[in-house]
Amino acid sequence: MPKDKRFGKTWRWRDRYIGRYWQHPGELVPGLKPCRLAAALSERDLADLVGTSQTTINDLESPLRQIKAHPHIIEQLCQVLKVWREDLTNPEAIENMTSLDELGGQTESGAEEDKAERRREVNRIKNQQWRWYLRKSVPLGGLKACRLEAGLSQRELAQMVGTNQTTIHQLEKEYASRGAYMQTIRKLAEVLEVRPVDLICSDPVKKKRHTFGAAPNPSLGPSAESLRTSSESSHHAAGSG
């Protein structure tokens, strides 16, 4: 303890709450939010799966609080998000990734293959983190490209998702101030048969059509074919009248 009593109280406070904190065995996880976005999970969804609180997930993701994660929490996050530890502790994209071709034809487990694919998705999100940095909602830079590839209009997509055309139009703006939440992203990914990362990122990476989640849910609204059929029948009826 310092002999100078003028700084004794300040020194004890800093030692308890700041100095000793950096000796905590945990690690910072600046890559947690990109991993969570790639899995299309909200903070509450991830907290329920890990067994912690939403406040804890929010604190771990905040770049201002600099909260460390306990090794046990990091292990659970890796299992739930299907990522490696380096994906959570590294804020930048990890380029030295082991691809399936580099394994020399060796058989890789399904879990490791899923992690390798998830790392590619996380890298894409990390390369465009300036779009969603310090934001609750997520801008969808790839929504318009996915919608055009599916051959849907804004009105058709809005009806299938259960929203209005104005919302789709605002989400598709290049520098949109409005973003989407995880529930909306999951609905869009299921309807458009793409992955959430394809909606979040605006990079022109061509991917094969992907079925996100379970089978198509009738509650999401009518299909594109039924919308076109009803539209054509109404036009014919109007023309005959």
C-alpha atoms as an extended CHARMM CRD file, in Angstrom:
* protein
*
       241  EXT
         1         1  MET       CA              0.0000000000        0.0000000000        0.0000000000  PROA      1               0.0000000000
         2         2  PRO       CA              1.3130000000        3.5120000000       -0.6730000000  PROA      2               0.0000000000
         3         3  LYS       CA              2.4740000000        5.5240000000        2.2890000000  PROA      3               0.0000000000
         4         4  ASP       CA              0.9010000000        8.6980000000        0.9330000000  PROA      4               0.0000000000
         5         5  LYS       CA             -2.6490000000        8.6680000000        2.3460000000  PROA      5               0.0000000000
         6         6  ARG       CA             -3.8560000000       11.2240000000       -0.2050000000  PROA      6               0.0000000000
         7         7  PHE       CA             -3.7940000000        8.5580000000       -2.9270000000  PROA      7               0.0000000000
         8         8  GLY       CA             -4.5210000000        5.5160000000       -0.7770000000  PROA      8               0.0000000000
         9         9  LYS       CA             -8.2550000000        5.2730000000       -1.4490000000  PROA      9               0.0000000000
        10        10  THR       CA             -7.8330000000        5.8420000000       -5.1810000000  PROA      10              0.0000000000
        11        11  TRP       CA             -5.0780000000        3.2560000000       -5.3570000000  PROA      11              0.0000000000
        12        12  ARG       CA             -7.1860000000        0.6150000000       -3.5720000000  PROA      12              0.0000000000
        13        13  TRP       CA            -10.1700000000        1.2520000000       -5.8470000000  PROA      13              0.0000000000
        14        14  ARG       CA             -8.0870000000        0.9540000000       -9.0280000000  PROA      14              0.0000000000
        15        15  ASP       CA             -6.4030000000       -2.2050000000       -7.7450000000  PROA      15              0.0000000000
        16        16  ARG       CA             -9.7330000000       -3.8670000000       -6.9740000000  PROA      16              0.0000000000
        17        17  TYR       CA            -11.7730000000       -2.9270000000      -10.0160000000  PROA      17              0.0000000000
        18        18  ILE       CA             -9.2220000000       -2.2160000000      -12.7600000000  PROA      18              0.0000000000
        19        19  GLY       CA             -5.7790000000       -3.5610000000      -11.9510000000  PROA      19              0.0000000000
        20        20  ARG       CA             -6.8320000000       -7.0500000000      -10.9060000000  PROA      20              0.0000000000
        21        21  TYR       CA             -9.4620000000       -7.2780000000      -13.6260000000  PROA      21              0.0000000000
        22        22  TRP       CA             -6.8360000000       -7.5640000000      -16.3570000000  PROA      22              0.0000000000
        23        23  GLN       CA             -5.3910000000      -10.5520000000      -14.5140000000  PROA      23              0.0000000000
        24        24  HSD       CA             -8.6980000000      -12.3860000000      -14.9380000000  PROA      24              0.0000000000
        25        25  PRO       CA             -8.2750000000      -15.7320000000      -16.7330000000  PROA      25              0.0000000000
        26        26  GLY       CA            -10.9410000000      -14.8420000000      -19.3050000000  PROA      26              0.0000000000
        27        27  GLU       CA            -10.4650000000      -13.4120000000      -22.7930000000  PROA      27              0.0000000000
        28        28  LEU       CA            -12.0060000000      -10.6250000000      -24.8110000000  PROA      28              0.0000000000
        29        29  VAL       CA            -14.3250000000      -11.8470000000      -27.5760000000  PROA      29              0.0000000000
        30        30  PRO       CA            -14.4730000000       -9.0310000000      -30.1720000000  PROA      30              0.0000000000
        31        31  GLY       CA            -15.5980000000      -11.5270000000      -32.8180000000  PROA      31              0.0000000000
        32        32  LEU       CA            -18.6960000000      -12.6290000000      -30.9200000000  PROA      32              0.0000000000
        33        33  LYS       CA            -21.1640000000      -10.4110000000      -32.7490000000  PROA      33              0.0000000000
        34        34  PRO       CA            -20.0960000000      -11.4660000000      -36.2800000000  PROA      34              0.0000000000
        35        35  CYS       CA            -20.3810000000      -15.1020000000      -35.1940000000  PROA      35              0.0000000000
        36        36  ARG       CA            -23.8380000000      -14.4610000000      -33.7630000000  PROA      36              0.0000000000
        37        37  LEU       CA            -24.9910000000      -12.6770000000      -36.9130000000  PROA      37              0.0000000000
        38        38  ALA       CA            -23.7750000000      -15.5670000000      -39.0600000000  PROA      38              0.0000000000
        39        39  ALA       CA            -25.9170000000      -17.9130000000      -36.9650000000  PROA      39              0.0000000000
        40        40  ALA       CA            -28.9180000000      -15.5370000000      -37.2170000000  PROA      40              0.0000000000
        41        41  LEU       CA            -29.3760000000      -15.4540000000      -33.4450000000  PROA      41              0.0000000000
        42        42  SER       CA            -30.4490000000      -12.5110000000      -31.3350000000  PROA      42              0.0000000000
        43        43  GLU       CA            -28.7430000000      -11.6850000000      -28.0610000000  PROA      43              0.0000000000
        44        44  ARG       CA            -31.6110000000      -13.2590000000      -26.1430000000  PROA      44              0.0000000000
        45        45  ASP       CA            -31.5900000000      -16.4150000000      -28.2950000000  PROA      45              0.0000000000
        46        46  LEU       CA            -27.8610000000      -16.8720000000      -27.7630000000  PROA      46              0.0000000000
        47        47  ALA       CA            -28.1500000000      -16.1950000000      -24.0360000000  PROA      47              0.0000000000
        48        48  ASP       CA            -30.8320000000      -18.8870000000      -23.6910000000  PROA      48              0.0000000000
        49        49  LEU       CA            -28.7460000000      -21.4210000000      -25.5930000000  PROA      49              0.0000000000
        50        50  VAL       CA            -25.5910000000      -20.6860000000      -23.5990000000  PROA      50              0.0000000000
        51        51  GLY       CA            -27.3570000000      -20.4650000000      -20.2520000000  PROA      51              0.0000000000
        52        52  THR       CA            -26.5980000000      -16.8620000000      -19.3540000000  PROA      52              0.0000000000
        53        53  SER       CA            -28.3710000000      -13.5040000000      -19.5150000000  PROA      53              0.0000000000
        54        54  GLN       CA            -28.9250000000      -11.1570000000      -22.4390000000  PROA      54              0.0000000000
        55        55  THR       CA            -27.0670000000       -8.4450000000      -20.5190000000  PROA      55              0.0000000000
        56        56  THR       CA            -23.9750000000      -10.6450000000      -20.3910000000  PROA      56              0.0000000000
        57        57  ILE       CA            -24.0320000000      -11.2090000000      -24.1600000000  PROA      57              0.0000000000
        58        58  ASN       CA            -24.5220000000       -7.4820000000      -24.7310000000  PROA      58              0.0000000000
        59        59  ASP       CA            -21.5870000000       -6.6470000000      -22.4470000000  PROA      59              0.0000000000
        60        60  LEU       CA            -19.3220000000       -9.1640000000      -24.1750000000  PROA      60              0.0000000000
        61        61  GLU       CA            -20.1630000000       -7.7120000000      -27.6040000000  PROA      61              0.0000000000
        62        62  SER       CA            -19.7140000000       -4.0810000000      -26.5950000000  PROA      62              0.0000000000
        63        63  PRO       CA            -16.3670000000       -2.6750000000      -27.8050000000  PROA      63              0.0000000000
        64        64  LEU       CA            -16.6000000000        0.0670000000      -25.1730000000  PROA      64              0.0000000000
        65        65  ARG       CA            -16.9830000000       -2.0590000000      -22.0370000000  PROA      65              0.0000000000
        66        66  GLN       CA            -14.1140000000       -4.4750000000      -22.7760000000  PROA      66              0.0000000000
        67        67  ILE       CA            -15.6320000000       -7.2990000000      -20.7050000000  PROA      67              0.0000000000
        68        68  LYS       CA            -13.7620000000      -10.5930000000      -20.6350000000  PROA      68              0.0000000000
        69        69  ALA       CA            -15.5010000000      -13.9380000000      -21.1260000000  PROA      69              0.0000000000
        70        70  HSD       CA            -14.8280000000      -16.8680000000      -18.8260000000  PROA      70              0.0000000000
        71        71  PRO       CA            -13.2050000000      -19.8920000000      -20.5370000000  PROA      71              0.0000000000
        72        72  HSD       CA            -16.3300000000      -21.9470000000      -19.7770000000  PROA      72              0.0000000000
        73        73  ILE       CA            -18.5270000000      -19.3730000000      -21.5160000000  PROA      73              0.0000000000
        74        74  ILE       CA            -16.1920000000      -19.2960000000      -24.5260000000  PROA      74              0.0000000000
        75        75  GLU       CA            -16.3930000000      -23.0830000000      -24.8140000000  PROA      75              0.0000000000
        76        76  GLN       CA            -20.2000000000      -22.9720000000      -24.7620000000  PROA      76              0.0000000000
        77        77  LEU       CA            -20.2460000000      -20.1610000000      -27.3300000000  PROA      77              0.0000000000
        78        78  CYS       CA            -18.0630000000      -22.2320000000      -29.6600000000  PROA      78              0.0000000000
        79        79  GLN       CA            -20.4460000000      -25.1840000000      -29.3840000000  PROA      79              0.0000000000
        80        80  VAL       CA            -23.6100000000      -23.1600000000      -29.9190000000  PROA      80              0.0000000000
        81        81  LEU       CA            -22.2920000000      -20.9450000000      -32.7390000000  PROA      81              0.0000000000
        82        82  LYS       CA            -20.2800000000      -23.7590000000      -34.3970000000  PROA      82              0.0000000000
        83        83  VAL       CA            -17.0890000000      -21.7160000000      -34.5360000000  PROA      83              0.0000000000
        84        84  TRP       CA            -13.5170000000      -22.0560000000      -33.3840000000  PROA      84              0.0000000000
        85        85  ARG       CA            -12.0780000000      -20.1410000000      -30.4550000000  PROA      85              0.0000000000
        86        86  GLU       CA            -10.0170000000      -17.9200000000      -32.7830000000  PROA      86              0.0000000000
        87        87  ASP       CA            -13.1920000000      -16.7250000000      -34.5110000000  PROA      87              0.0000000000
        88        88  LEU       CA            -14.4120000000      -15.2890000000      -31.1970000000  PROA      88              0.0000000000
        89        89  THR       CA            -11.1550000000      -13.8140000000      -29.9230000000  PROA      89              0.0000000000
        90        90  ASN       CA            -10.0180000000      -12.2790000000      -33.2290000000  PROA      90              0.0000000000
        91        91  PRO       CA            -11.8070000000       -9.1300000000      -34.4520000000  PROA      91              0.0000000000
        92        92  GLU       CA            -10.4180000000       -9.4610000000      -37.9840000000  PROA      92              0.0000000000
        93        93  ALA       CA            -11.0740000000      -12.0680000000      -40.6500000000  PROA      93              0.0000000000
        94        94  ILE       CA             -8.8740000000      -15.1730000000      -40.3380000000  PROA      94              0.0000000000
        95        95  GLU       CA             -7.3560000000      -15.8990000000      -43.7150000000  PROA      95              0.0000000000
        96        96  ASN       CA             -5.1320000000      -18.8790000000      -42.8290000000  PROA      96              0.0000000000
        97        97  MET       CA             -8.0900000000      -21.2420000000      -42.6660000000  PROA      97              0.0000000000
        98        98  THR       CA             -7.8370000000      -24.9640000000      -43.3570000000  PROA      98              0.0000000000
        99        99  SER       CA             -9.9380000000      -25.8120000000      -46.3780000000  PROA      99              0.0000000000
       100       100  LEU       CA            -11.1810000000      -29.2450000000      -47.3000000000  PROA      100             0.0000000000
       101       101  ASP       CA             -8.7840000000      -29.3670000000      -50.2560000000  PROA      101             0.0000000000
       102       102  GLU       CA             -5.7850000000      -28.8140000000      -47.9850000000  PROA      102             0.0000000000
       103       103  LEU       CA             -6.6210000000      -31.9260000000      -45.9790000000  PROA      103             0.0000000000
       104       104  GLY       CA             -5.3370000000      -34.1470000000      -48.8110000000  PROA      104             0.0000000000
       105       105  GLY       CA             -8.5710000000      -36.0400000000      -49.2530000000  PROA      105             0.0000000000
       106       106  GLN       CA             -8.7980000000      -36.9740000000      -45.5830000000  PROA      106             0.0000000000
       107       107  THR       CA            -12.2370000000      -37.4590000000      -44.1440000000  PROA      107             0.0000000000
       108       108  GLU       CA            -13.3150000000      -34.5220000000      -42.0020000000  PROA      108             0.0000000000
       109       109  SER       CA            -16.0170000000      -34.7600000000      -39.3770000000  PROA      109             0.0000000000
       110       110  GLY       CA            -19.3090000000      -33.0400000000      -39.9690000000  PROA      110             0.0000000000
       111       111  ALA       CA            -18.7300000000      -30.6800000000      -37.0330000000  PROA      111             0.0000000000
       112       112  GLU       CA            -15.3630000000      -29.5270000000      -38.3690000000  PROA      112             0.0000000000
       113       113  GLU       CA            -16.8390000000      -29.0510000000      -41.8430000000  PROA      113             0.0000000000
       114       114  ASP       CA            -19.6310000000      -26.9390000000      -40.3840000000  PROA      114             0.0000000000
       115       115  LYS       CA            -17.0730000000      -24.8400000000      -38.5020000000  PROA      115             0.0000000000
       116       116  ALA       CA            -15.0340000000      -24.3170000000      -41.6720000000  PROA      116             0.0000000000
       117       117  GLU       CA            -18.1250000000      -23.1290000000      -43.5470000000  PROA      117             0.0000000000
       118       118  ARG       CA            -19.1670000000      -20.9330000000      -40.6370000000  PROA      118             0.0000000000
       119       119  ARG       CA            -15.7050000000      -19.3400000000      -40.5970000000  PROA      119             0.0000000000
       120       120  ARG       CA            -16.1340000000      -18.3420000000      -44.2470000000  PROA      120             0.0000000000
       121       121  GLU       CA            -19.4350000000      -16.7010000000      -43.3490000000  PROA      121             0.0000000000
       122       122  VAL       CA            -17.9480000000      -14.9480000000      -40.3120000000  PROA      122             0.0000000000
       123       123  ASN       CA            -15.0620000000      -13.6400000000      -42.4160000000  PROA      123             0.0000000000
       124       124  ARG       CA            -17.4900000000      -12.0940000000      -44.8920000000  PROA      124             0.0000000000
       125       125  ILE       CA            -19.3380000000      -10.3380000000      -42.0700000000  PROA      125             0.0000000000
       126       126  LYS       CA            -16.1220000000       -9.1450000000      -40.4110000000  PROA      126             0.0000000000
       127       127  ASN       CA            -14.9360000000       -7.6200000000      -43.6840000000  PROA      127             0.0000000000
       128       128  GLN       CA            -18.0720000000       -5.4360000000      -43.7130000000  PROA      128             0.0000000000
       129       129  GLN       CA            -18.3990000000       -4.7390000000      -40.0040000000  PROA      129             0.0000000000
       130       130  TRP       CA            -18.4770000000       -0.9930000000      -40.6820000000  PROA      130             0.0000000000
       131       131  ARG       CA            -22.0870000000       -1.4750000000      -41.8250000000  PROA      131             0.0000000000
       132       132  TRP       CA            -23.4270000000       -2.7420000000      -38.4980000000  PROA      132             0.0000000000
       133       133  TYR       CA            -20.8460000000       -1.4190000000      -36.0170000000  PROA      133             0.0000000000
       134       134  LEU       CA            -22.5090000000       -0.1670000000      -32.8000000000  PROA      134             0.0000000000
       135       135  ARG       CA            -25.9950000000       -0.8440000000      -34.1920000000  PROA      135             0.0000000000
       136       136  LYS       CA            -28.7750000000       -2.9880000000      -32.7680000000  PROA      136             0.0000000000
       137       137  SER       CA            -30.4240000000       -3.7110000000      -36.1000000000  PROA      137             0.0000000000
       138       138  VAL       CA            -28.4930000000       -5.1310000000      -39.0390000000  PROA      138             0.0000000000
       139       139  PRO       CA            -28.4810000000       -3.4790000000      -42.5030000000  PROA      139             0.0000000000
       140       140  LEU       CA            -29.1360000000       -5.9450000000      -45.3050000000  PROA      140             0.0000000000
       141       141  GLY       CA            -26.7660000000       -5.0290000000      -48.1100000000  PROA      141             0.0000000000
       142       142  GLY       CA            -27.4400000000       -8.2400000000      -50.0310000000  PROA      142             0.0000000000
       143       143  LEU       CA            -31.2280000000       -8.3050000000      -49.7940000000  PROA      143             0.0000000000
       144       144  LYS       CA            -31.8920000000       -6.7550000000      -53.1870000000  PROA      144             0.0000000000
       145       145  ALA       CA            -29.5180000000       -9.1180000000      -55.0170000000  PROA      145             0.0000000000
       146       146  CYS       CA            -31.0850000000      -12.1530000000      -53.3250000000  PROA      146             0.0000000000
       147       147  ARG       CA            -34.5980000000      -10.9450000000      -54.1580000000  PROA      147             0.0000000000
       148       148  LEU       CA            -33.7670000000      -10.3360000000      -57.8210000000  PROA      148             0.0000000000
       149       149  GLU       CA            -32.0920000000      -13.7270000000      -58.0630000000  PROA      149             0.0000000000
       150       150  ALA       CA            -35.2670000000      -15.3200000000      -56.7250000000  PROA      150             0.0000000000
       151       151  GLY       CA            -37.3380000000      -13.4400000000      -59.3110000000  PROA      151             0.0000000000
       152       152  LEU       CA            -39.5680000000      -11.6810000000      -56.7980000000  PROA      152             0.0000000000
       153       153  SER       CA            -40.8240000000       -8.1350000000      -56.6640000000  PROA      153             0.0000000000
       154       154  GLN       CA            -40.7750000000       -6.1010000000      -53.4790000000  PROA      154             0.0000000000
       155       155  ARG       CA            -44.5280000000       -6.5320000000      -53.0660000000  PROA      155             0.0000000000
       156       156  GLU       CA            -44.3560000000      -10.3060000000      -53.5270000000  PROA      156             0.0000000000
       157       157  LEU       CA            -41.5470000000      -10.6600000000      -51.0280000000  PROA      157             0.0000000000
       158       158  ALA       CA            -43.3650000000       -8.4470000000      -48.5370000000  PROA      158             0.0000000000
       159       159  GLN       CA            -46.4810000000      -10.6050000000      -48.7600000000  PROA      159             0.0000000000
       160       160  MET       CA            -44.4930000000      -13.8140000000      -48.3110000000  PROA      160             0.0000000000
       161       161  VAL       CA            -42.6620000000      -12.4700000000      -45.2540000000  PROA      161             0.0000000000
       162       162  GLY       CA            -45.7300000000      -10.8260000000      -43.7470000000  PROA      162             0.0000000000
       163       163  THR       CA            -44.7350000000       -7.1660000000      -43.9790000000  PROA      163             0.0000000000
       164       164  ASN       CA            -45.3490000000       -4.2700000000      -46.3770000000  PROA      164             0.0000000000
       165       165  GLN       CA            -43.5700000000       -3.1260000000      -49.5190000000  PROA      165             0.0000000000
       166       166  THR       CA            -42.3000000000        0.0520000000      -47.8520000000  PROA      166             0.0000000000
       167       167  THR       CA            -40.3090000000       -1.9820000000      -45.3360000000  PROA      167             0.0000000000
       168       168  ILE       CA            -38.6450000000       -4.0350000000      -48.0770000000  PROA      168             0.0000000000
       169       169  HSD       CA            -37.8680000000       -0.8550000000      -50.0250000000  PROA      169             0.0000000000
       170       170  GLN       CA            -36.2370000000        0.7770000000      -46.9960000000  PROA      170             0.0000000000
       171       171  LEU       CA            -34.1810000000       -2.3230000000      -46.1980000000  PROA      171             0.0000000000
       172       172  GLU       CA            -32.8620000000       -2.4770000000      -49.7670000000  PROA      172             0.0000000000
       173       173  LYS       CA            -31.4830000000        1.0620000000      -49.8210000000  PROA      173             0.0000000000
       174       174  GLU       CA            -27.7180000000        1.1450000000      -50.3080000000  PROA      174             0.0000000000
       175       175  TYR       CA            -27.0530000000        3.3160000000      -47.2670000000  PROA      175             0.0000000000
       176       176  ALA       CA            -30.2030000000        2.4840000000      -45.3630000000  PROA      176             0.0000000000
       177       177  SER       CA            -30.6100000000        3.8770000000      -41.8810000000  PROA      177             0.0000000000
       178       178  ARG       CA            -33.1030000000        1.1240000000      -41.1490000000  PROA      178             0.0000000000
       179       179  GLY       CA            -31.9250000000       -2.3790000000      -40.3950000000  PROA      179             0.0000000000
       180       180  ALA       CA            -33.5670000000       -5.7140000000      -39.7060000000  PROA      180             0.0000000000
       181       181  TYR       CA            -33.6960000000       -7.7740000000      -36.5540000000  PROA      181             0.0000000000
       182       182  MET       CA            -32.8440000000      -11.4640000000      -36.3540000000  PROA      182             0.0000000000
       183       183  GLN       CA            -36.4260000000      -12.6680000000      -36.6000000000  PROA      183             0.0000000000
       184       184  THR       CA            -36.9200000000      -10.7720000000      -39.8610000000  PROA      184             0.0000000000
       185       185  ILE       CA            -33.5760000000      -12.0150000000      -41.2050000000  PROA      185             0.0000000000
       186       186  ARG       CA            -34.5580000000      -15.6260000000      -40.5000000000  PROA      186             0.0000000000
       187       187  LYS       CA            -37.8760000000      -15.1660000000      -42.3140000000  PROA      187             0.0000000000
       188       188  LEU       CA            -36.2010000000      -13.5840000000      -45.3410000000  PROA      188             0.0000000000
       189       189  ALA       CA            -33.5400000000      -16.3030000000      -45.4580000000  PROA      189             0.0000000000
       190       190  GLU       CA            -36.2000000000      -19.0260000000      -45.3850000000  PROA      190             0.0000000000
       191       191  VAL       CA            -38.3610000000      -17.4230000000      -48.0710000000  PROA      191             0.0000000000
       192       192  LEU       CA            -35.4660000000      -16.5800000000      -50.4200000000  PROA      192             0.0000000000
       193       193  GLU       CA            -33.6790000000      -19.9000000000      -49.6990000000  PROA      193             0.0000000000
       194       194  VAL       CA            -30.3880000000      -18.1980000000      -48.8630000000  PROA      194             0.0000000000
       195       195  ARG       CA            -28.1570000000      -17.9840000000      -45.8360000000  PROA      195             0.0000000000
       196       196  PRO       CA            -28.3420000000      -15.0250000000      -43.4380000000  PROA      196             0.0000000000
       197       197  VAL       CA            -24.8300000000      -13.9620000000      -44.4330000000  PROA      197             0.0000000000
       198       198  ASP       CA            -26.0000000000      -13.5440000000      -48.0460000000  PROA      198             0.0000000000
       199       199  LEU       CA            -28.5530000000      -11.0010000000      -46.8440000000  PROA      199             0.0000000000
       200       200  ILE       CA            -26.1950000000       -9.1590000000      -44.5120000000  PROA      200             0.0000000000
       201       201  CYS       CA            -23.1990000000       -8.8490000000      -46.8440000000  PROA      201             0.0000000000
       202       202  SER       CA            -23.2290000000       -6.9040000000      -50.0860000000  PROA      202             0.0000000000
       203       203  ASP       CA            -20.2020000000       -8.6130000000      -51.6210000000  PROA      203             0.0000000000
       204       204  PRO       CA            -20.9330000000      -10.2300000000      -55.0160000000  PROA      204             0.0000000000
       205       205  VAL       CA            -20.1990000000      -13.8150000000      -53.9280000000  PROA      205             0.0000000000
       206       206  LYS       CA            -22.2430000000      -16.2760000000      -55.9390000000  PROA      206             0.0000000000
       207       207  LYS       CA            -23.5660000000      -19.1380000000      -53.8520000000  PROA      207             0.0000000000
       208       208  LYS       CA            -25.8520000000      -21.9830000000      -54.7230000000  PROA      208             0.0000000000
       209       209  ARG       CA            -29.3720000000      -21.6720000000      -53.3980000000  PROA      209             0.0000000000
       210       210  HSD       CA            -29.5270000000      -22.7420000000      -49.7930000000  PROA      210             0.0000000000
       211       211  THR       CA            -32.5150000000      -23.8280000000      -47.7370000000  PROA      211             0.0000000000
       212       212  PHE       CA            -32.2010000000      -22.0640000000      -44.3950000000  PROA      212             0.0000000000
       213       213  GLY       CA            -33.9120000000      -23.7590000000      -41.4900000000  PROA      213             0.0000000000
       214       214  ALA       CA            -36.7460000000      -26.2310000000      -41.8300000000  PROA      214             0.0000000000
       215       215  ALA       CA            -39.2020000000      -26.8430000000      -44.6320000000  PROA      215             0.0000000000
       216       216  PRO       CA            -41.1560000000      -23.8670000000      -45.9910000000  PROA      216             0.0000000000
       217       217  ASN       CA            -43.6480000000      -22.6370000000      -43.4290000000  PROA      217             0.0000000000
       218       218  PRO       CA            -47.1670000000      -21.8890000000      -44.7260000000  PROA      218             0.0000000000
       219       219  SER       CA            -47.5310000000      -19.1900000000      -42.0570000000  PROA      219             0.0000000000
       220       220  LEU       CA            -44.9410000000      -17.0640000000      -43.8590000000  PROA      220             0.0000000000
       221       221  GLY       CA            -47.4770000000      -16.2790000000      -46.5480000000  PROA      221             0.0000000000
       222       222  PRO       CA            -48.3150000000      -17.3820000000      -50.0910000000  PROA      222             0.0000000000
       223       223  SER       CA            -45.6460000000      -18.5520000000      -52.4790000000  PROA      223             0.0000000000
       224       224  ALA       CA            -44.4050000000      -16.5820000000      -55.4670000000  PROA      224             0.0000000000
       225       225  GLU       CA            -46.1830000000      -18.8600000000      -57.9420000000  PROA      225             0.0000000000
       226       226  SER       CA            -49.5280000000      -18.4440000000      -56.2110000000  PROA      226             0.0000000000
       227       227  LEU       CA            -49.0390000000      -14.6740000000      -56.1650000000  PROA      227             0.0000000000
       228       228  ARG       CA            -48.2710000000      -14.5970000000      -59.8820000000  PROA      228             0.0000000000
       229       229  THR       CA            -51.1970000000      -16.9150000000      -60.6780000000  PROA      229             0.0000000000
       230       230  SER       CA            -53.6590000000      -14.7900000000      -58.7180000000  PROA      230             0.0000000000
       231       231  SER       CA            -52.2770000000      -11.6300000000      -60.3300000000  PROA      231             0.0000000000
       232       232  GLU       CA            -52.6160000000      -13.0580000000      -63.8370000000  PROA      232             0.0000000000
       233       233  SER       CA            -56.1530000000      -14.3180000000      -63.1940000000  PROA      233             0.0000000000
       234       234  SER       CA            -57.2100000000      -10.8990000000      -61.9190000000  PROA      234             0.0000000000
       235       235  HSD       CA            -55.7440000000       -9.2400000000      -65.0160000000  PROA      235             0.0000000000
       236       236  HSD       CA            -57.6290000000      -11.6920000000      -67.2960000000  PROA      236             0.0000000000
       237       237  ALA       CA            -60.8490000000      -11.1060000000      -65.4130000000  PROA      237             0.0000000000
       238       238  ALA       CA            -60.4370000000       -7.3590000000      -65.7130000000  PROA      238             0.0000000000
       239       239  GLY       CA            -59.7060000000       -7.6500000000      -69.4290000000  PROA      239             0.0000000000
       240       240  SER       CA            -62.7250000000       -9.8320000000      -70.1250000000  PROA      240             0.0000000000
       241       241  GLY       CA            -64.9430000000       -7.4510000000      -68.1580000000  PROA      241             0.0000000000
